[in-house]
């Protein structure tokens, strides 16, 4: 049986992080305590968010050992949120319960606390928020709510920040454990969160007189893995920048991020991604845009034949991971990329070239259409398989029937290639179809101020 030990490097790491955080906490609390007497007004509100989404798909499912696959699937998902919100001049708090399930599910689905946090804020711009909370930064490519998923993302963190005028600075820290018992040592296995520890620093500069926003992001994530029946702590770092410039009818976005450190198996990581997007609004009704994403991939990516196991070993991980972002927003509606793994656990990366248009025929109606071209970022060792993964066409419509009530629907068609078939183990029918319709109701039920 493996021993649960707190290694010296881990002790030094946590000690260093704790000293840094204590210093920041003291500075923040000093500012909060020096705030003038708060206003007596208190506000309390109750809100709900009800969402039902039906999906119908054909193709793209993995085949069994005999090469057979069920090509059709249909189901209805539901998600219910009930939120309680309290606020006064210096103090605010929020608690949100969330339930998600499939219609007709035998079990009780998933019931959890989605948000549970309290925040103190000073008039000088300092604030401290502690508890379970949603993290959303920049365009949500690296860290976002991933709200398309039934059980969206939230994090148990302490967030300290300063926001005043053109400057915003957030510093976050998290430490996750399976239980309060000391019998398990400090090993974090199969927990609710994907990481053991996490530290993040985010700075944003948005000048008032220029339509520009520049952000810098640094994140250090602590993961745990097993080597020779002993637990080890491996740290992964990500840093980069996001820039948005919006002069008149134009909107230009660009980002670059680099990953380093080690994965859970102790293999070094050297990965990167870059993206660029440009859109133009010729009128209040129209918007057109084009963009390109490049996420690095592992070299010498092997594609074993059906029924075989890939034996390729990598001394360095070069496949970029978007971490905890809203992936559905960027890499195609069918979520083939960065939500499911490839056949041997590594990734050949991704190139995503896309363009699309948005049209608003009426104030409450929005129509969207987009085309995506997908390809791997690295060559595949089987030279008979090219880099092209496929093409997809997406259409979507949204109707805000009344305030807080919306009806949305969409359809996606993807034509995959042999590379997609072998990398994702999808069926030989390369024509994939997916349609959905969603109904959302999210009013504020009660609000009082006294």
C-alpha positions as CSV (number, residue, x, y, z in Angstrom):
1,X,0.0,0.0,0.0
2,X,1.5,3.4,-0.9
3,X,2.5,5.7,1.9
4,X,1.0,9.2,2.1
5,X,3.8,11.6,2.7
6,X,4.2,15.3,2.7
7,X,7.4,15.7,0.7
8,X,9.9,18.4,1.5
9,X,9.5,20.2,-1.9
10,X,5.8,20.4,-1.2
11,X,6.3,21.8,2.3
12,X,8.6,24.5,0.9
13,X,6.2,25.3,-1.9
14,X,3.2,25.6,0.4
15,X,5.2,27.6,2.9
16,X,6.3,30.0,0.3
17,X,2.8,30.4,-1.1
18,X,1.3,30.8,2.4
19,X,3.8,33.6,3.2
20,X,2.9,35.4,0.0
21,X,-0.8,35.1,0.5
22,X,-0.6,36.2,4.2
23,X,1.2,39.4,3.0
24,X,-1.5,40.1,0.4
25,X,-4.3,39.3,2.8
26,X,-2.9,41.7,5.4
27,X,-2.6,44.5,2.8
28,X,-6.2,43.9,1.6
29,X,-7.7,43.6,5.1
30,X,-5.9,46.8,6.2
31,X,-7.6,48.6,3.3
32,X,-11.0,47.0,4.0
33,X,-10.9,47.9,7.7
34,X,-10.0,51.5,7.0
35,X,-13.2,51.9,5.0
36,X,-15.5,54.7,6.2
37,X,-18.7,53.8,8.0
38,X,-20.9,51.8,5.5
39,X,-24.4,52.8,4.4
40,X,-27.2,51.2,6.2
41,X,-29.1,50.1,3.1
42,X,-29.5,46.3,2.6
43,X,-30.7,44.4,-0.5
44,X,-31.8,40.8,-0.8
45,X,-32.9,39.0,-3.9
46,X,-33.9,35.5,-5.2
47,X,-33.5,34.4,-8.8
48,X,-33.9,31.2,-10.8
49,X,-32.4,29.9,-14.0
50,X,-34.3,27.1,-15.7
51,X,-33.0,25.6,-18.8
52,X,-34.2,22.6,-20.9
53,X,-32.3,21.4,-24.0
54,X,-33.2,18.7,-26.4
55,X,-30.5,17.2,-28.6
56,X,-30.6,14.9,-31.6
57,X,-27.4,13.5,-33.2
58,X,-26.4,11.1,-35.9
59,X,-22.9,9.7,-36.4
60,X,-19.6,10.2,-34.6
61,X,-20.0,7.5,-32.0
62,X,-17.2,5.1,-31.3
63,X,-17.6,1.6,-32.7
64,X,-17.5,-1.5,-30.5
65,X,-15.0,-4.4,-30.8
66,X,-17.0,-5.8,-33.7
67,X,-17.0,-2.5,-35.6
68,X,-20.6,-1.8,-34.9
69,X,-21.9,1.5,-33.7
70,X,-25.3,3.1,-32.8
71,X,-25.4,6.0,-35.1
72,X,-28.4,7.9,-33.5
73,X,-29.0,9.4,-30.1
74,X,-31.7,11.7,-28.7
75,X,-32.3,13.0,-25.2
76,X,-33.5,16.1,-23.2
77,X,-31.3,17.7,-20.6
78,X,-32.4,20.0,-17.8
79,X,-30.7,22.4,-15.4
80,X,-32.2,24.3,-12.5
81,X,-30.5,27.0,-10.5
82,X,-31.8,28.8,-7.4
83,X,-29.8,31.8,-6.3
84,X,-29.9,33.9,-3.1
85,X,-28.1,37.3,-3.2
86,X,-27.4,39.7,-0.4
87,X,-25.6,43.1,-0.7
88,X,-24.9,46.3,1.2
89,X,-22.2,48.9,0.7
90,X,-19.2,46.8,1.9
91,X,-20.5,43.3,2.2
92,X,-22.1,41.0,-0.4
93,X,-22.8,37.3,-0.6
94,X,-24.3,34.7,-2.9
95,X,-25.5,31.1,-2.7
96,X,-26.6,29.1,-5.7
97,X,-27.9,25.6,-5.7
98,X,-27.8,23.7,-9.0
99,X,-29.5,20.5,-10.2
100,X,-28.9,18.9,-13.6
101,X,-30.2,15.6,-15.1
102,X,-31.6,13.9,-18.2
103,X,-35.4,13.6,-18.5
104,X,-36.4,10.2,-17.4
105,X,-33.1,9.5,-15.6
106,X,-33.4,6.6,-13.1
107,X,-31.2,8.4,-10.5
108,X,-31.6,11.8,-9.0
109,X,-29.2,13.5,-11.4
110,X,-26.6,15.9,-10.0
111,X,-27.4,18.2,-7.1
112,X,-24.7,20.5,-5.8
113,X,-23.9,24.0,-4.5
114,X,-22.7,25.9,-7.6
115,X,-21.9,29.1,-5.8
116,X,-21.3,30.0,-2.1
117,X,-19.2,33.0,-1.5
118,X,-18.9,36.2,0.6
119,X,-17.1,39.4,-0.3
120,X,-15.8,42.5,1.4
121,X,-15.1,45.6,-0.7
122,X,-13.6,48.9,0.2
123,X,-14.3,52.3,-1.4
124,X,-10.7,52.5,-2.4
125,X,-11.1,49.5,-4.8
126,X,-9.7,46.6,-2.8
127,X,-11.9,43.5,-2.3
128,X,-11.7,40.0,-0.9
129,X,-14.0,37.1,-1.9
130,X,-13.8,33.7,-0.4
131,X,-15.8,30.5,-1.2
132,X,-17.1,28.6,-4.2
133,X,-17.3,31.0,-7.2
134,X,-17.4,31.3,-11.0
135,X,-14.1,32.5,-12.5
136,X,-14.4,34.2,-15.9
137,X,-11.4,36.0,-17.4
138,X,-11.1,37.8,-20.8
139,X,-12.7,35.7,-23.6
140,X,-13.0,32.6,-21.3
141,X,-10.5,30.7,-23.5
142,X,-8.4,29.6,-20.5
143,X,-10.7,30.1,-17.5
144,X,-14.5,30.4,-17.9
145,X,-17.8,29.3,-16.7
146,X,-18.3,26.7,-19.5
147,X,-22.0,27.5,-19.1
148,X,-23.0,25.3,-22.1
149,X,-22.4,22.2,-20.0
150,X,-25.1,21.2,-17.6
151,X,-22.8,21.2,-14.6
152,X,-20.8,24.4,-15.3
153,X,-17.5,25.2,-13.8
154,X,-16.9,26.8,-10.4
155,X,-13.9,26.9,-8.1
156,X,-13.3,26.9,-4.3
157,X,-10.8,29.8,-4.0
158,X,-9.8,32.9,-2.1
159,X,-9.8,35.9,-4.5
160,X,-8.1,39.2,-3.6
161,X,-8.3,42.1,-5.9
162,X,-8.0,45.8,-6.7
163,X,-10.2,47.5,-9.2
164,X,-10.1,51.3,-9.7
165,X,-10.2,53.4,-12.9
166,X,-8.3,51.8,-15.7
167,X,-6.7,49.0,-13.7
168,X,-7.8,45.7,-12.4
169,X,-5.7,43.2,-10.5
170,X,-6.9,39.8,-9.2
171,X,-4.8,37.3,-7.2
172,X,-6.3,33.8,-6.4
173,X,-5.4,30.8,-4.3
174,X,-6.9,27.4,-3.9
175,X,-6.1,24.3,-1.9
176,X,-8.3,21.2,-2.4
177,X,-8.5,18.1,-0.2
178,X,-10.7,15.0,-0.2
179,X,-11.7,15.2,3.5
180,X,-10.7,16.8,6.8
181,X,-9.3,13.5,8.0
182,X,-5.5,13.3,8.3
183,X,-5.5,9.5,7.6
184,X,-5.1,10.1,3.9
185,X,-2.2,12.5,4.2
186,X,-2.1,15.2,1.6
187,X,-3.0,13.1,-1.4
188,X,-5.8,14.5,-3.5
189,X,-7.4,11.7,-5.6
190,X,-10.7,11.7,-7.5
191,X,-11.8,15.0,-6.0
192,X,-14.5,17.4,-7.2
193,X,-11.8,19.7,-8.7
194,X,-9.3,18.8,-11.3
195,X,-6.3,20.2,-9.4
196,X,-4.7,20.0,-5.9
197,X,-3.5,23.6,-5.7
198,X,-3.9,26.6,-7.9
199,X,-2.5,30.2,-7.8
200,X,-3.5,32.8,-10.4
201,X,-2.6,36.4,-11.0
202,X,-4.6,38.5,-13.6
203,X,-4.0,42.1,-14.6
204,X,-6.1,44.1,-17.0
205,X,-5.5,47.6,-18.3
206,X,-8.4,49.3,-20.1
207,X,-7.7,53.0,-20.9
208,X,-10.8,55.2,-20.8
209,X,-10.0,57.2,-24.0
210,X,-8.9,54.3,-26.1
211,X,-11.1,51.3,-27.1
212,X,-8.3,48.9,-25.9
213,X,-8.1,46.2,-23.3
214,X,-4.9,44.4,-22.5
215,X,-4.7,41.5,-20.0
216,X,-1.8,39.5,-18.5
217,X,-2.4,36.0,-17.0
218,X,-0.2,33.7,-14.9
219,X,-1.4,30.5,-13.4
220,X,0.4,27.8,-11.4
221,X,-1.4,24.5,-11.0
222,X,-0.4,21.7,-8.6
223,X,-1.2,18.2,-9.7
224,X,-0.6,14.9,-8.0
225,X,0.6,11.6,-9.6
226,X,2.0,8.3,-8.7
227,X,5.5,7.1,-9.5
228,X,6.9,3.9,-7.9
229,X,3.9,3.7,-5.5
230,X,4.7,7.1,-4.1
231,X,2.8,10.3,-4.5
232,X,4.5,13.2,-6.1
233,X,3.4,16.8,-6.6
234,X,4.0,18.3,-10.1
235,X,3.5,21.9,-10.9
236,X,2.3,23.3,-14.2
237,X,2.6,26.9,-15.2
238,X,0.7,28.9,-17.8
239,X,1.3,32.5,-18.8
240,X,0.2,34.7,-21.6
241,X,-1.7,37.7,-22.8
242,X,-5.1,38.7,-24.3
243,X,-5.6,41.9,-26.3
244,X,-8.8,43.4,-27.6
245,X,-9.1,46.6,-29.7
246,X,-12.5,47.9,-30.9
247,X,-12.2,51.1,-33.0
248,X,-15.7,52.1,-34.3
249,X,-17.3,49.2,-36.2
250,X,-14.2,47.0,-35.9
251,X,-13.3,44.4,-33.3
252,X,-9.8,42.8,-33.2
253,X,-8.8,40.1,-30.6
254,X,-5.6,38.2,-30.2
255,X,-4.1,36.0,-27.5
256,X,-0.9,33.9,-26.8
257,X,-0.3,31.5,-24.0
258,X,2.6,29.2,-23.1
259,X,2.6,26.2,-20.9
260,X,5.5,24.7,-19.0
261,X,6.2,22.5,-15.9
262,X,5.3,18.8,-15.7
263,X,2.2,16.7,-16.1
264,X,0.9,14.1,-13.6
265,X,3.5,11.5,-14.8
266,X,6.4,13.9,-14.4
267,X,6.9,14.5,-18.1
268,X,8.0,18.0,-19.0
269,X,5.5,20.3,-20.8
270,X,6.5,22.7,-23.5
271,X,3.3,23.8,-25.3
272,X,1.7,27.0,-26.7
273,X,-1.3,28.4,-28.4
274,X,-2.1,31.5,-30.4
275,X,-5.3,33.0,-31.7
276,X,-6.5,35.9,-33.7
277,X,-10.0,37.1,-34.6
278,X,-11.3,40.1,-36.5
279,X,-14.9,41.2,-37.0
280,X,-16.7,44.1,-38.6
281,X,-20.1,45.6,-38.0
282,X,-21.3,47.3,-41.2
283,X,-24.6,48.2,-39.5
284,X,-26.5,47.5,-36.2
285,X,-28.1,44.5,-37.9
286,X,-25.0,42.8,-39.4
287,X,-21.7,41.4,-38.1
288,X,-19.1,39.4,-40.1
289,X,-15.9,37.9,-38.8
290,X,-12.9,35.6,-39.4
291,X,-10.5,33.9,-37.0
292,X,-7.7,31.3,-36.6
293,X,-6.6,29.2,-33.6
294,X,-3.4,27.2,-33.4
295,X,-2.8,24.9,-30.5
296,X,0.5,23.0,-30.5
297,X,0.6,19.2,-30.6
298,X,2.8,16.3,-29.7
299,X,5.4,15.3,-32.2
300,X,5.5,11.8,-33.7
301,X,1.8,11.3,-33.1
302,X,1.1,7.6,-33.8
303,X,-2.3,6.4,-35.0
304,X,-2.6,2.7,-34.2
305,X,-5.1,0.6,-36.2
306,X,-8.4,-0.3,-34.7
307,X,-8.1,-2.7,-31.8
308,X,-4.4,-1.9,-31.2
309,X,-2.8,0.1,-28.5
310,X,-0.5,3.1,-29.2
311,X,3.0,2.5,-27.9
312,X,4.5,5.9,-28.7
313,X,6.2,7.5,-25.7
314,X,7.0,11.2,-25.5
315,X,9.9,12.7,-23.5
316,X,8.2,16.1,-23.7
317,X,4.5,17.0,-23.8
318,X,3.9,19.5,-26.6
319,X,0.1,19.3,-26.8
320,X,-1.5,22.5,-25.4
321,X,-4.3,22.1,-22.9
322,X,-6.9,25.0,-22.7
323,X,-7.2,24.2,-19.0
324,X,-10.6,25.3,-17.6
325,X,-12.0,27.4,-20.5
326,X,-15.3,27.5,-22.2
327,X,-14.3,25.1,-25.0
328,X,-17.7,24.9,-26.7
329,X,-17.3,28.6,-27.5
330,X,-14.2,28.2,-29.6
331,X,-13.6,24.8,-31.3
332,X,-16.8,23.9,-32.9
333,X,-20.3,23.2,-31.6
334,X,-19.9,19.4,-31.7
335,X,-17.1,19.6,-29.0
336,X,-14.9,17.0,-30.7
337,X,-11.8,18.8,-29.5
338,X,-10.5,19.3,-25.9
339,X,-13.5,17.7,-24.3
340,X,-12.7,14.1,-25.3
341,X,-9.3,12.4,-25.6
342,X,-7.5,10.9,-28.6
343,X,-6.8,7.3,-29.1
344,X,-3.6,7.1,-27.1
345,X,-3.9,10.0,-24.7
346,X,-1.7,12.5,-26.4
347,X,-2.9,15.2,-28.8
348,X,-1.7,16.3,-32.3
349,X,-2.9,19.8,-31.6
350,X,-5.4,21.7,-33.6
351,X,-5.7,24.3,-36.3
352,X,-9.1,25.9,-36.5
353,X,-9.8,28.4,-39.3
354,X,-13.3,29.8,-39.3
355,X,-15.5,32.6,-40.6
356,X,-19.1,33.6,-40.0
357,X,-21.8,36.2,-39.8
358,X,-24.5,37.4,-37.4
359,X,-27.8,39.0,-38.5
360,X,-30.5,40.6,-36.4
361,X,-33.7,40.8,-38.5
362,X,-35.5,42.1,-35.4
363,X,-34.5,43.5,-32.1
364,X,-35.2,40.2,-30.2
365,X,-34.1,37.8,-32.9
366,X,-30.5,36.8,-33.7
367,X,-29.3,34.5,-36.5
368,X,-25.7,33.1,-36.7
369,X,-23.9,31.0,-39.3
370,X,-20.3,29.8,-39.3
371,X,-17.9,27.6,-41.2
372,X,-14.9,25.7,-39.5
373,X,-11.9,24.0,-41.1
374,X,-10.0,21.7,-38.8
375,X,-6.5,20.2,-39.1
376,X,-3.9,18.8,-36.7
377,X,-1.0,21.1,-35.8
378,X,1.6,18.3,-36.2
379,X,2.1,15.6,-38.8
380,X,0.8,12.1,-38.2
381,X,3.4,9.2,-38.4
382,X,1.1,7.4,-40.8
383,X,1.9,9.3,-44.1
384,X,-1.3,8.0,-45.7
385,X,-3.3,10.1,-43.3
386,X,-3.1,13.9,-43.8
387,X,-3.5,16.7,-41.3
388,X,-7.0,17.7,-42.4
389,X,-9.6,16.6,-39.8
390,X,-12.8,17.9,-41.4
391,X,-15.1,20.8,-42.1
392,X,-18.3,21.9,-40.3
393,X,-21.1,24.3,-40.9
394,X,-23.1,25.7,-38.0
395,X,-26.3,27.7,-37.9
396,X,-28.1,29.0,-34.9
397,X,-31.1,31.2,-34.0
398,X,-32.1,32.8,-30.8
399,X,-35.4,34.5,-30.0
400,X,-35.8,36.6,-26.8
401,X,-39.5,36.1,-26.5
402,X,-39.9,38.5,-23.5
403,X,-37.4,39.7,-20.9
404,X,-35.8,36.7,-19.2
405,X,-37.3,34.1,-21.5
406,X,-35.4,32.9,-24.6
407,X,-35.8,30.1,-27.2
408,X,-32.7,29.0,-29.1
409,X,-32.0,26.3,-31.7
410,X,-29.1,25.2,-33.8
411,X,-27.9,22.6,-36.3
412,X,-24.3,21.5,-37.2
413,X,-23.1,19.4,-40.0
414,X,-19.5,18.0,-40.0
415,X,-17.8,16.1,-42.7
416,X,-14.8,14.3,-41.2
417,X,-11.8,12.8,-42.9
418,X,-10.0,9.5,-42.4
419,X,-7.7,11.3,-39.9
420,X,-10.7,12.2,-37.8
421,X,-12.0,8.7,-38.0
422,X,-8.8,7.2,-36.8
423,X,-7.8,9.8,-34.2
424,X,-11.3,9.9,-32.5
425,X,-12.3,6.3,-33.3
426,X,-15.5,7.5,-34.9
427,X,-17.5,5.4,-37.3
428,X,-16.6,5.2,-41.0
429,X,-19.6,7.4,-42.0
430,X,-17.9,10.7,-42.1
431,X,-21.1,12.7,-42.2
432,X,-22.1,13.8,-38.7
433,X,-25.3,15.7,-37.8
434,X,-26.3,17.4,-34.6
435,X,-29.4,19.5,-33.8
436,X,-30.7,21.0,-30.6
437,X,-33.3,23.3,-29.2
438,X,-33.1,25.1,-25.8
439,X,-35.6,27.0,-23.7
440,X,-34.4,29.3,-20.9
441,X,-36.2,31.2,-18.2
442,X,-34.1,33.2,-15.7
443,X,-36.1,35.9,-13.9
444,X,-35.5,37.6,-10.6
445,X,-38.3,36.3,-8.4
446,X,-37.9,38.6,-5.4
447,X,-36.1,41.8,-4.5
448,X,-36.2,44.0,-1.4
449,X,-34.2,47.0,-0.2
450,X,-34.4,48.5,3.2
